[in-house]
Amino acid sequence: MGYQEAVVFQIDCGASTNFNSQISVVAKAKASPKKSDKSFVVADDNHGSVADANLYYKGGPKFRVTWMSENELNVLLPKGARTFKKESSSDHLKISYGEYE
């Protein structure tokens, strides 16, 4: 929204770990997040405990992201996704969370 956008991306950390999904907020002029960009939510499929493959993309959970205002973002995660990081704010941004099935 406005001058920034939420970018959802996935990371594959190797054969012995699950894919994970992350979100970073970046300036609209950026093509994609860099390692220096701060991710404020990180989640995986909890070792396959969620059976519905439609809730995942390439192994990582599908987030539903909605801008509530220029400074507030709502993130929905699939029910059963395991979260490793879930911050309620990032710089000037307020972040709320929920689940979907």
NORRA-V98206 format. One record per pair of residues at least 4 apart in sequence whose C-alpha atoms are under 7 Angstrom apart, sorted by the first residue. I is the first residue (numbers start at 1). GAP is how many residues later the second one is. D is the distance in Angstrom with one decimal. If there is no record, write none. Layout:
i: <I;I>
gap: <GAP;GAP>
d: <D;D>
This chain:
i: <1;1;1;2;3;3;4;4;4;4;5;5;5;5;6;6;6;6;7;7;7;8;8;8;8;9;9;9;10;10;10;10;10;11;11;11;12;12;12;13;13;18;18;19;19;19;20;20;20;20;21;21;21;21;21;22;22;22;22;23;23;23;24;24;24;24;24;26;26;33;40;40;40;40;41;41;41;42;42;42;42;43;43;43;43;43;44;44;44;44;44;45;45;45;45;45;45;46;46;49;50;55;55;55;56;56;56;57;57;61;61;62;62;63;63;63;64;64;64;65;65;65;66;66;66;67;67;67;68;68;68;71;71;71;72;72;72;73;73;73;74;74;74;75;75;75;76;76;76;76;77;77;77;77;78;78;78;79;79;79;88;88;88;89;89;89;90>
gap: <4;66;69;68;24;25;21;22;23;24;20;21;22;23;17;18;19;20;16;17;18;13;14;15;16;12;13;14;9;10;11;12;50;8;9;10;6;7;8;4;6;26;29;25;40;41;22;23;24;40;21;22;23;39;40;17;19;20;21;16;17;18;9;13;14;15;16;4;7;4;45;46;47;50;44;45;46;41;42;43;44;18;38;39;40;41;16;17;37;38;39;4;5;15;16;36;37;35;36;31;30;6;7;23;4;5;6;4;5;17;20;15;16;12;13;14;11;12;13;9;10;11;7;8;9;5;6;7;4;5;6;21;22;23;21;22;23;21;22;23;21;22;23;21;22;23;21;22;23;24;4;21;22;23;21;22;23;20;21;22;6;7;8;4;5;6;4>
d: <5.8;6.5;5.8;6.4;6.0;5.7;6.6;5.5;4.3;4.9;5.5;5.6;6.3;5.8;6.4;5.7;4.4;6.5;5.5;5.4;6.1;6.9;5.7;4.5;6.8;5.7;5.5;6.4;6.7;5.5;4.4;6.1;6.5;5.7;5.5;6.5;6.8;4.6;6.7;6.0;6.6;6.6;6.9;6.3;5.4;5.1;6.6;5.4;4.5;4.7;5.7;5.5;6.3;5.1;5.9;6.1;5.5;4.6;6.8;5.4;6.2;5.8;6.7;6.6;5.9;4.6;6.4;6.6;6.7;5.9;6.5;6.0;5.4;6.8;4.9;4.6;6.5;5.8;5.5;5.1;6.8;6.8;6.4;5.3;4.2;5.8;5.4;5.9;5.9;5.4;6.6;6.7;6.6;6.1;6.0;5.0;6.1;5.7;5.0;6.9;5.9;6.1;5.6;6.1;5.3;4.3;5.0;6.2;6.0;6.6;6.8;6.8;7.0;6.5;5.7;5.2;5.7;4.9;6.7;5.8;4.7;6.5;5.9;5.2;6.6;6.1;4.6;6.3;5.3;5.6;6.6;6.6;4.8;6.2;5.6;4.7;5.8;6.3;4.9;6.4;5.8;4.8;5.7;6.2;4.9;6.5;5.6;4.7;5.0;6.3;6.7;6.4;4.8;6.2;5.5;5.0;5.8;5.3;5.6;5.6;6.1;4.8;6.3;5.4;4.5;5.3;6.7>
